[in-house]
Amino acid sequence: MRRRTVVVKSRRIAWMLRKEGYRIIKIAPDRFRPQFNIFIFQNEPGLGKSLKKYIEETEEYRRVRDQKK
């Protein structure tokens, strides 16, 4: 069964998804770290692919950055 919403904890990734045309339906405080927000998106076709792409880009950036240290 497909979930109706997707929760994103990263403000940067939420901004990138929003820039790509996906709509944030709610912003709420993180339950475990209330000083941070979570961003809730409607699960639309293509959202999972875009989210995966941004996560992979972030991981690659961190891998390259850490190798330089």
Rosetta blueprint (number, residue, H / E / L):
1 M L
2 R L
3 R L
4 R L
5 T E
6 V E
7 V E
8 V E
9 K L
10 S L
11 R H
12 R H
13 I H
14 A H
15 W H
16 M H
17 L H
18 R H
19 K H
20 E L
21 G L
22 Y L
23 R L
24 I E
25 I E
26 K E
27 I E
28 A E
29 P E
30 D L
31 R L
32 F L
33 R L
34 P L
35 Q L
36 F L
37 N E
38 I E
39 F E
40 I E
41 F E
42 Q E
43 N L
44 E L
45 P L
46 G L
47 L H
48 G H
49 K H
50 S H
51 L H
52 K H
53 K H
54 Y H
55 I H
56 E H
57 E H
58 T H
59 E H
60 E H
61 Y H
62 R H
63 R H
64 V H
65 R H
66 D H
67 Q H
68 K H
69 K L
